[in-house]
Amino acid sequence: MEKIGLGDRAREKFTGVEGIVTGITLWLTGCNHIAIKREGLDKDGKPWELLWFDEPNVELVKAKEVAEQPADPSTGRKPGGPIPNGR
């Protein structure tokens, strides 16, 4: 199986859900999960929710479809996450 990483385009084998990998979790039990964010809007005009799938059921469609956000050169931090200094 090809290694799937953040920013890759992937598809879940059984449901056919396809999109960009936005999260990967590693579990002590070994059943790792991959989050896929579908593009576009649902029938109500809202963005699709993030869906989590068991890693063995996800296949790579295209590597690095979306580049990871670069770190800020002045601080070395990537965007997102907790706000420093409680702002």
C-alpha contacts under 8 A as a table, 3 or more apart, distances in Angstrom:
res1	aa1	res2	aa2	distance
1	M	59	E	7.87
2	E	59	E	7.61
2	E	60	L	6.80
3	K	60	L	7.82
4	I	8	D	6.65
4	I	10	A	7.77
4	I	59	E	7.69
4	I	60	L	6.18
4	I	63	A	7.68
5	G	8	D	5.75
5	G	21	V	6.95
5	G	24	I	7.74
5	G	63	A	7.77
5	G	64	K	7.74
6	L	20	I	7.87
6	L	21	V	5.20
6	L	22	T	5.63
6	L	23	G	6.41
6	L	24	I	7.35
6	L	64	K	7.49
6	L	68	E	7.29
7	G	20	I	5.84
7	G	21	V	5.27
7	G	22	T	6.30
7	G	63	A	7.49
7	G	64	K	5.09
7	G	65	E	5.72
7	G	66	V	4.60
7	G	67	A	5.87
7	G	68	E	6.37
8	D	20	I	5.71
8	D	21	V	5.48
8	D	60	L	7.19
8	D	61	V	7.57
8	D	62	K	5.94
8	D	63	A	4.62
8	D	64	K	4.40
8	D	65	E	5.07
8	D	66	V	6.55
9	R	18	E	7.17
9	R	19	G	5.45
9	R	20	I	4.57
9	R	21	V	6.18
9	R	60	L	6.37
9	R	61	V	5.31
9	R	62	K	5.03
9	R	63	A	6.32
9	R	64	K	7.09
9	R	65	E	5.68
10	A	18	E	5.65
10	A	19	G	5.79
10	A	20	I	6.28
10	A	21	V	6.58
10	A	36	I	7.34
10	A	58	V	6.55
10	A	59	E	5.58
10	A	60	L	4.54
10	A	61	V	4.88
10	A	62	K	6.89
11	R	16	G	5.96
11	R	17	V	5.52
11	R	18	E	4.21
11	R	19	G	6.70
11	R	58	V	5.60
11	R	59	E	5.37
11	R	60	L	6.56
11	R	61	V	6.58
12	E	15	T	5.94
12	E	16	G	5.29
12	E	17	V	5.38
12	E	18	E	6.54
12	E	53	F	7.16
12	E	57	N	5.69
12	E	58	V	4.40
12	E	59	E	6.32
13	K	16	G	5.66
13	K	17	V	7.87
13	K	57	N	5.54
13	K	58	V	5.91
13	K	59	E	6.77
14	F	57	N	7.35
17	V	36	I	7.91
17	V	38	R	7.34
18	E	36	I	7.03
18	E	37	K	7.80
18	E	38	R	6.13
19	G	36	I	5.54
19	G	37	K	5.25
19	G	38	R	4.40
19	G	39	E	6.30
20	I	36	I	5.44
20	I	37	K	5.31
20	I	38	R	6.64
20	I	39	E	7.97
20	I	65	E	7.34
20	I	66	V	7.51
21	V	24	I	7.72
21	V	34	I	6.82
21	V	35	A	5.63
21	V	36	I	4.70
21	V	37	K	6.46
22	T	34	I	7.88
22	T	35	A	5.67
22	T	36	I	6.08
22	T	37	K	6.56
23	G	34	I	5.87
23	G	35	A	4.80
23	G	36	I	7.38
24	I	32	N	7.41
24	I	33	H	5.78
24	I	34	I	4.60
24	I	35	A	6.14
25	T	32	N	5.68
25	T	33	H	5.27
25	T	34	I	6.57
26	L	30	G	7.10
26	L	31	C	7.39
26	L	32	N	4.78
26	L	33	H	6.86
27	W	30	G	5.31
27	W	31	C	5.96
27	W	32	N	5.45
28	L	31	C	7.77
31	C	54	D	6.57
31	C	55	E	7.14
32	N	54	D	6.07
32	N	55	E	5.50
33	H	52	W	6.16
33	H	53	F	5.36
33	H	54	D	4.62
33	H	55	E	5.00
34	I	52	W	5.49
34	I	53	F	5.36
34	I	54	D	6.42
34	I	55	E	5.72
34	I	58	V	7.63
35	A	50	L	6.34
35	A	51	L	5.43
35	A	52	W	4.33
35	A	53	F	6.43
36	I	50	L	5.91
36	I	51	L	5.38
36	I	52	W	6.37
36	I	53	F	7.81
37	K	48	W	7.04
37	K	49	E	6.85
37	K	50	L	4.88
37	K	51	L	6.52
38	R	48	W	5.97
38	R	49	E	7.64
38	R	50	L	7.32
39	E	47	P	7.53
39	E	48	W	7.04
40	G	47	P	6.24
40	G	48	W	7.05
41	L	44	D	7.49
41	L	45	G	5.12
41	L	46	K	5.07
41	L	47	P	4.51
41	L	48	W	5.81
42	D	45	G	5.31
42	D	46	K	5.48
42	D	47	P	6.18
42	D	48	W	5.81
43	K	46	K	7.48
53	F	57	N	6.97
53	F	58	V	7.11
54	D	57	N	5.66
54	D	58	V	7.05
55	E	58	V	5.48
56	P	59	E	7.89
60	L	63	A	6.98
62	K	65	E	6.18
64	K	67	A	6.10
69	Q	78	K	6.64
69	Q	79	P	7.01
70	P	78	K	6.15
70	P	79	P	7.91
71	A	75	T	7.78
71	A	76	G	5.28
71	A	77	R	4.98
71	A	78	K	4.14
71	A	79	P	6.92
72	D	75	T	5.57
72	D	76	G	5.09
72	D	77	R	5.45
72	D	78	K	6.10
72	D	79	P	7.55
73	P	76	G	5.32
73	P	77	R	7.83
80	G	83	I	7.91
83	I	86	G	5.97
83	I	87	R	6.09
84	P	87	R	6.58
